[in-house]
């Protein structure tokens, strides 16, 4: 599902990633761990095409990303990659169902078709009574489950999560971690997760450790 070869990235003369090579298979749940500043988030941003490598190649679902620019890159990202962030990044003025629909609306999907899928996903998240609630009316765990539904909206090839349970209490975090594996079974969904949470890292199919810009495990 993801093949990254010889990924190198520097900022202001400091080499953050040094010849990263990895392969993520369909349906895998892979965690990326390491100390702060090791390059985890930088790697995740490159895998998600939010940033570009200085050199190397990246294939997502069989497509080479290097030649994609501007609108073509944005369209590819919208269709192929779902994102889950630590602080959910929900739009506060919109309801749960509207937030979930956003990626589909951006892709030009009709309102009726978007809302139908959004309701199905929110039902799957246990949020059928929360369709019309705004983020401020939801608990932290509920907000993050809305964010997961949004990430799934366009049936992406891969979901990338950056510290997804970092802002949750231990009970909500545990529920979120289990949800990832339930979704893998339900959709054969691929997840790549940057985390400091040892429980989530241990649950993963594989754990990749980054140290000083290279994968050491």
Secondary structure, DSSP 8 states (H G I E B T S, - for coil): -EEEEEEEEEETTEEEEEEEEEEE-TT-EEEEE--TTSSHHHHHHHHTTSS--SEEEEEETTEE-TT--HHHHHHHHHHHEEEE-TT----TTSBHHHHHHHHHHHTT--HHHHHHHHHHHHHHTT-TT-TT-BGGGS-HHHHHHHHHHHHHTT--SEEEEESTTTTS-HHHHHHHHHHHHHHHHHH--EEEEE---HHHHHHSSEEEEEETTEE--
